[in-house]
Amino acid sequence: MGKVKFYAWATVRPKDLGLSSDLLKNLVFLQLERYNNV
């Protein structure tokens, strides 16, 4: 459930904040790494 919530945030919030797609990709990658390490 946590992952779903993160993806929902990642796809909506950065666009609202005007962040670049590259930064978004980096955020998703880092978040996935954190989940994999847990």
N, C-alpha and C positions, 0 to 999 in steps of 0.2 A: 504493500500500500504506500509505503514511503517513496518508492521509486516512481509510482504513478503521480504522486503529488509533486515530486521534483520535476518530472517531465512537463507537467502542466505549468509549473512555475517557469521552467526554462524556456518554454515555447511562447509564453505570454509576457512575462515581466521584462526580459531584456529588450524586446521590441518596444514596450512602453517606455523604457528608459533610454531608448535610442542607441543601444550598444551594437557593436559590429557583429556580424555573423561569425567571424573568426573567434571573437571573444566568447561567444555563445558555445561554439564547438569546444573550446578549451575548458569552459565551465562544465559541460556535460562529460567530457573525457575525465576530468579530475574527479567529478562526482562518482562516475562509474568505478574508477580506481579505488575510491574510498569504500564503496560497497563491496568490491571484490576482496579488499584487504580485511574486512571485518569478519 
